[in-house]
Amino acid sequence: MNCPICGNSTVPALRPFCSKRCADRDLARWFNGSYAVPSTDPEDIDTLEEALEEAAREEQRPEKPH
């Protein structure tokens, strides 16, 4: 098996990577969204807008006494 980042042979302790550096590069790609699949479904945008509007309304409501 080859490392998915650089193509070198993998190290059993770090499989599927060849080094800690490649494992960290892969993790960084997850963190920055490189592996995300963008949605083209318009319903997703509508749902997000509705959720944001509801959250804004919730923030504006006075707190209920306990």
C-alpha positions in Angstrom: 0.0 0.0 0.0 1.2 3.5 -0.8 0.8 6.7 1.2 -2.2 8.7 -0.2 -0.4 11.9 0.3 3.0 11.4 -1.3 2.9 7.9 -2.8 5.8 6.4 -0.7 5.5 3.0 0.9 3.5 3.0 4.1 4.8 2.4 7.7 2.7 -0.1 9.6 2.5 2.1 12.7 1.2 5.0 10.6 -0.8 3.2 8.0 -2.1 4.3 5.6 0.6 7.0 5.7 4.4 6.8 5.4 5.3 9.4 8.0 3.8 11.6 10.8 4.3 14.5 8.4 1.9 13.0 5.8 -0.6 12.1 8.5 -0.5 15.7 9.7 -0.9 17.0 6.2 -4.0 14.8 5.7 -5.4 16.0 9.0 -4.9 19.6 8.0 -6.8 18.9 4.8 -9.8 17.7 6.9 -9.5 20.8 9.1 -9.4 23.3 6.3 -12.3 21.6 4.4 -10.3 20.3 1.4 -12.1 17.0 1.6 -15.5 18.6 1.8 -18.0 18.0 -1.0 -19.9 21.1 -1.8 -23.7 20.8 -2.2 -25.5 22.2 -5.2 -28.9 21.4 -3.7 -30.8 24.6 -3.3 -32.8 23.1 -0.4 -29.6 23.1 1.6 -29.2 26.8 1.2 -32.8 27.4 2.2 -32.5 25.2 5.3 -29.3 27.0 6.3 -30.9 30.4 5.9 -34.0 29.3 7.9 -31.8 27.9 10.7 -29.7 31.2 10.9 -32.9 33.3 11.0 -34.3 31.1 13.8 -31.1 31.3 15.8 -31.1 35.1 15.5 -34.7 35.2 16.7 -33.8 33.0 19.7 -31.0 35.4 20.6 -33.4 38.4 20.6 -36.0 36.7 22.8 -35.9 37.7 26.5 -34.9 34.8 28.8 -37.7 33.2 30.7 -37.4 33.2 34.5 -36.6 29.8 36.1 
